[in-house]
């Protein structure tokens, strides 16, 4: 099933806003609402990127990196490292 890119974009934007609000209202270092919104945001991005590829043959310049693959040796993850920019642009 192909997802309409416009609908996927709307979902992605809503996920960005929800993640921002979760961060803004965070209740402690390990607030599960922030973690949940992160997962929803990553999924919404993947759906949007895939829909662009399927419908238009285009992609965004970003890649969501799996937390398990990107963990530092000391086990500390930096959320800013999870979204990488494709430098081939």
C-alpha positions in Angstrom: 0.0 0.0 0.0 1.4 3.4 -1.0 1.0 6.2 1.4 0.1 9.6 0.0 3.2 11.8 0.4 1.1 14.8 1.5 -0.7 12.7 4.2 2.7 11.3 5.3 4.1 14.9 5.5 1.2 16.0 7.6 1.7 13.1 10.0 5.5 13.8 10.1 4.8 17.5 11.0 2.3 16.5 13.7 4.9 14.0 15.1 7.5 16.8 15.2 5.1 19.0 17.1 4.2 16.2 19.5 7.9 15.5 20.2 8.6 19.1 20.8 5.7 19.3 23.3 6.9 16.2 25.0 10.4 17.6 25.4 8.9 21.0 26.6 6.8 19.3 29.3 9.4 16.6 30.2 9.1 15.2 33.7 12.6 14.1 34.5 15.6 12.7 32.6 13.9 9.5 31.6 10.4 10.7 30.8 8.6 7.9 28.8 6.5 10.4 27.0 9.7 11.8 25.3 10.8 8.3 24.4 7.4 7.4 23.0 7.2 10.6 20.9 10.8 10.0 19.6 9.7 6.6 18.3 6.5 8.0 16.7 8.6 10.8 15.1 11.1 8.3 13.7 8.3 6.1 12.3 6.5 9.1 10.8 9.8 10.2 9.1 10.4 6.7 7.7 6.8 6.6 6.2 7.3 10.1 4.7 10.7 9.3 3.2 9.4 6.0 1.8 6.3 7.6 0.3 8.5 10.2 -1.4 10.7 7.5 -2.8 7.7 5.3 -4.0 5.6 8.1 -5.5 8.3 10.6 -6.8 11.6 8.7 -6.7 12.9 11.3 -4.3 14.4 11.2 -0.8 15.2 13.4 2.1 18.8 14.0 3.0 18.3 12.4 6.5 18.8 8.9 7.9 17.4 7.7 11.2 20.1 5.6 12.9 19.0 2.7 15.1 19.9 3.4 18.7 21.5 0.0 19.1 23.8 0.5 16.2 24.8 4.1 17.2 25.4 3.5 20.9 28.7 4.8 22.2 31.1 2.3 23.7 30.2 3.6 27.2 26.5 2.9 26.4 25.6 6.6 26.3 23.5 7.7 23.3 23.3 11.3 22.1 19.9 11.9 20.5 21.4 14.6 18.2 23.5 11.9 16.6 20.5 9.8 15.7 19.6 12.1 12.7 22.4 12.4 10.2 22.6 14.6 7.2 23.6 13.0 3.9 26.7 14.8 2.9 26.6 13.8 -0.7 24.2 16.7 -1.5 
